Amino acid sequence: MLVGQAGEPRVNLVRRFVRRPGRLAAEAAALLTAAVVAFPLYWMVLSAFKPAGEIESSEPRPWTLAPTLDSFRRVFGQQEFGRYFLNSVVVAVAVVIASALIAFLAATAVTRFRFRMRTTLLIMFLVAQMVPVEALTIPLFFMMRDFGQLNTLWSLILPHIAFSLPFAIWMLRGFVKAVPEALEEAAYIDGASRARFLWQILFPLVLPGLVATSVFSFISTWNDFLFAKSFIISDISQSTLPMALLVFYKPDEPDWGGVMAASTVMTIPVLVFFVLVQRRLVSGLGGAVKD
């Protein structure tokens, strides 16, 4: 048999080099896609460091030779910017924790227990995901008004929890279902109560799924502008960080440097959150629980 330099069969060498162009094409396509996705972020950060003259130039360039921090100084110089940031953190953390716990309990209930209307309930979760947020904004506005929650952070926390739950429950349902029932039976035989099995055994096993759902809840809540604009009407002390963009956007004379700098600052917590949970996020999206 013909062999290569290291004793590898010649046929395998040919097959490897035949497959290589396809692999290179796939890698090139992945790099191109990543570049297309990353370019708006690059332009945002670049514009945040550009002087005003370069931003307003009729011949934009993808670089700057005179970076400046003036836009960031204007952003952090805003009196209410720190309060907006703190409000965003409070809303996002509350939504992530509440939606994760509720979704975990609900996913366990619809997976481990048999009850009437169970299938109907699961279908309702799917239908809830199909309804656009814009179609429910006005009904939610009147609901928050009747409950006296307008101009409060609760008017942002409660709707985001409601919109995060359907997706979180459906995703966690697969993780809970993947945990063998024999494990639960063994825990009961060893004397573990249902609550102990739930929090000390099942919860750690589905934690990657909780992290994955929490990422989507965090991003949608952190970047929300529609609810913040609709439900926070007069009390600007209850506004969140996306509302800070309006401070720099004026119809007659928009401050694009301030808008880009504020957007860059808004992106940093999302990146930090991703770095902290990236390992569990990968395993959660890939399905870490196995029999």
C-alpha atoms as one frame of an Amber mdcrd trajectory, in Angstrom:
protein
   0.000   0.000   0.000   1.261   3.455  -0.885   1.938   5.530   2.179   2.780
   9.154   2.910   5.842  10.538   4.632   4.651   9.615   8.132   3.287   6.229
   7.171  -0.219   7.586   6.456  -2.023   5.846   3.588  -1.854   7.837   0.348
  -5.640   7.601  -0.039  -6.205   9.320   3.301  -3.789  12.085   2.306  -5.706
  12.690  -0.897  -9.026  12.775   0.916  -7.686  15.220   3.481  -6.447  17.651
   0.835  -9.661  17.278  -1.147 -11.699  18.251   1.896  -9.391  21.116   2.761
 -10.752  23.625   0.186 -14.254  23.147   1.583 -13.014  23.694   5.101 -11.118
  26.805   4.070 -14.232  28.142   2.357 -16.280  27.540   5.509 -13.678  29.293
   7.667 -13.517  32.216   5.236 -17.316  32.514   5.296 -17.275  32.459   9.106
 -14.633  35.189   9.234 -16.564  37.291   6.736 -19.757  36.920   8.743 -17.924
  37.853  11.942 -16.462  40.934  10.243 -19.883  42.051   8.997 -21.383  41.610
  12.471 -18.469  43.323  14.246 -18.150  46.289  11.864 -21.094  48.300  13.335
 -19.606  47.832  16.806 -16.214  48.958  15.538 -17.768  52.032  13.901 -19.646
  52.863  17.104 -16.480  52.733  19.239 -14.494  54.586  16.581 -17.087  57.368
  16.385 -17.042  57.664  20.173 -13.328  58.546  20.010 -13.498  60.752  16.904
 -13.502  64.539  17.226 -16.682  66.305  16.179 -15.197  67.499  12.896 -14.436
  63.971  11.703 -17.848  62.637  12.733 -19.662  65.315  10.754 -17.325  65.084
   7.783 -18.878  64.288   4.403 -16.010  61.861   3.757 -16.049  59.389   6.651
 -12.913  57.345   7.239 -12.653  54.004   9.112  -9.889  55.383  11.324  -8.910
  58.492  13.218  -5.544  60.120  13.724  -6.746  62.401  16.532  -8.650  60.302
  19.110 -10.309  62.257  21.880 -12.290  61.570  25.047 -14.517  64.647  24.710
 -17.615  62.576  23.904 -17.109  60.433  26.995 -16.610  63.530  29.125 -19.968
  64.867  27.944 -21.605  61.516  28.693 -20.253  61.189  32.229 -20.821  64.881
  32.772 -24.580  64.401  32.511 -26.084  64.805  35.947 -28.535  61.900  35.651
 -26.299  59.442  33.799 -25.229  57.608  36.958 -28.847  57.227  38.072 -29.842
  55.916  34.632 -27.055  53.355  34.832 -28.057  52.232  38.330 -31.717  51.926
  37.304 -30.742  49.756  34.341 -28.694  47.491  36.610 -31.559  47.141  39.093
 -34.114  46.339  36.387 -31.867  43.892  34.527 -30.755  42.014  37.666 -34.319
  41.797  38.990 -35.612  40.456  35.670 -32.801  37.909  35.323 -33.183  36.514
  38.849 -36.984  36.484  38.916 -37.434  35.042  35.421 -34.781  32.347  36.035
 -36.362  31.147  39.279 -39.925  31.233  37.974 -38.950  29.559  34.705 -37.053
  26.827  36.582 -40.037  26.011  38.785 -42.488  26.195  35.875 -40.311  24.020
  33.610 -40.021  21.442  36.383 -43.791  21.451  36.892 -44.717  20.987  33.221
 -42.043  18.305  32.767 -42.281  16.200  35.930 -45.999  16.430  36.695 -49.067
  15.363  34.736 -52.103  17.602  35.066 -55.050  18.790  33.039 -54.499  21.527
  30.436 -50.763  20.788  30.489 -50.456  20.633  26.698 -52.666  23.689  26.332
 -50.416  25.588  28.705 -47.330  24.707  26.681 -49.055  25.839  23.483 -49.955
  29.113  25.171 -46.261  29.644  25.916 -45.529  29.305  22.211 -48.358  31.642
  21.241 -47.102  34.239  23.730 -43.742  34.288  21.942 -45.413  34.985  18.609
 -47.147  38.171  19.740 -45.014  41.244  18.897 -44.051  43.461  21.788 -45.281
  46.571  19.982 -48.830  45.169  19.840 -48.945  44.829  23.634 -47.327  48.107
  24.605 -50.571  50.111  24.686 -52.544  47.486  26.684 -49.619  47.235  29.090
 -49.567  51.008  29.429 -53.209  51.098  30.529 -52.607  48.145  32.858 -49.681
  49.870  34.532 -51.702  53.061  34.771 -54.603  51.269  36.470 -52.207  49.599
  38.909 -50.522  52.927  39.644 -47.098  51.695  38.482 -46.303  54.274  35.798
 -43.071  56.198  36.386 -41.724  53.352  38.547 -39.150  50.655  37.881 -41.852
  48.033  38.433 -43.453  49.125  35.166 -40.268  47.917  33.454 -39.516  44.850
  35.594 -42.916  43.159  35.406 -43.401  43.292  31.601 -39.866  42.063  30.953
 -40.370  39.136  33.312 -43.576  38.254  31.491 -41.912  38.405  28.063 -38.849
  36.436  29.223 -40.748  33.528  30.757 -42.155  31.736  27.664 -38.759  31.328
  26.018 -37.058  30.453  29.310 -39.647  27.815  30.216 -39.467  26.147  26.811
 -35.684  26.041  26.885 -35.406  24.803  30.474 -38.051  22.159  29.814 -35.539
  20.290  27.665 -32.879  20.434  30.385 -35.251  19.197  33.081 -36.497  16.433
  30.810 -32.922  15.302  30.134 -32.335  14.580  33.829 -33.116  10.845  34.305
 -36.112  10.060  36.455 -34.011   7.268  37.973 -31.864   9.961  39.569 -34.924
  11.478  41.195 -36.111   8.072  42.419 -32.670   7.307  43.849 -32.697  10.610
  45.712 -36.078   9.829  47.232 -34.900   6.366  48.265 -31.905   7.946  50.007
 -34.301  10.089  52.004 -34.130  13.365  50.094 -37.275  15.453  50.122 -38.742
  16.939  46.957 -37.444  20.386  47.862 -33.955  19.045  48.507 -33.894  17.212
  45.177 -35.170  20.318  43.436 -32.547  22.729  44.734 -29.532  20.542  45.529
 -29.657  18.063  42.642 -31.873  19.283  39.813 -30.964  22.968  40.004 -27.182
  22.464  39.540 -27.824  20.121  36.596 -29.970  22.622  34.702 -27.810  25.617
  35.679 -26.221  25.866  32.181 -29.712  26.236  30.716 -30.550  28.881  33.299
 -27.429  30.815  32.327 -28.340  30.644  28.640 -31.863  31.934  29.240 -30.538
  34.594  31.611 -28.296  35.978  28.870 -31.258  36.557  26.570 -33.290  38.072
  29.409 -30.427  40.377  30.372 -29.815  41.614  26.822 -33.479  42.280  26.020
 -33.967  44.115  29.324 -30.722  46.086  29.235 -31.297  47.352  25.692 -35.003
  48.085  26.113 -36.076  51.487  24.888 -39.746  50.947  24.032 -41.014  50.237
  27.550 -38.719  52.831  29.116 -40.061  55.482  26.745 -43.706  54.390  27.113
 -43.991  53.795  30.871 -41.583  56.383  32.299 -43.358  59.577  31.324 -42.547
  62.388  33.733 -40.196  61.103  36.466 -36.810  61.053  34.755 -35.197  59.750
  37.955 -36.765  56.363  37.117 -35.442  56.260  33.561 -32.940  53.669  32.384
 -29.718  53.937  30.404 -31.214  53.772  26.874 -33.095  56.967  27.701 -29.741
  58.700  28.142 -29.329  58.572  24.372 -32.168  61.066  24.010 -30.131  63.629
  25.943 -27.610  63.734  23.101 -30.046  63.410  20.236 -31.639  66.694  19.250
 -33.551  66.957  15.967 -31.903  70.239  15.021 -28.368  69.460  16.235 -27.712
  65.844  17.252 -24.553  65.091  19.209 -23.481  61.913  17.394 -20.284  61.677
  19.384 -22.261  61.649  22.631 -24.708  59.094  21.230 -21.883  56.769  20.210
 -20.021  57.232  23.501 -23.163  56.503  25.518 -23.848  53.445  23.346 -20.296
  52.236  23.951 -20.731  52.602  27.698 -24.012  50.683  27.456 -22.257  47.824
  25.664 -19.579  47.303  28.317 -21.843  45.649  30.960 -23.163  43.248  28.311
 -19.621  42.239  27.385 -18.694  41.789  31.044 -21.774  39.637  31.586 -20.827
  37.486  28.593 -17.275  37.033  29.867 -18.528  35.929  33.285 -20.973  33.327
  31.939 -19.406  32.318  28.626 -18.414  28.817  29.719 -21.811  27.922  31.088
 -23.450  29.684  28.156 -21.690  27.428  25.627 -22.593  24.294  27.542 -26.135
  25.565  28.006 -26.684  26.204  24.313 -25.098  22.880  23.447 -27.000  20.901
  26.047 -24.824  19.992  28.993 -27.191  17.614  30.767 -26.855  13.999  29.716
 -28.183  10.672  30.954
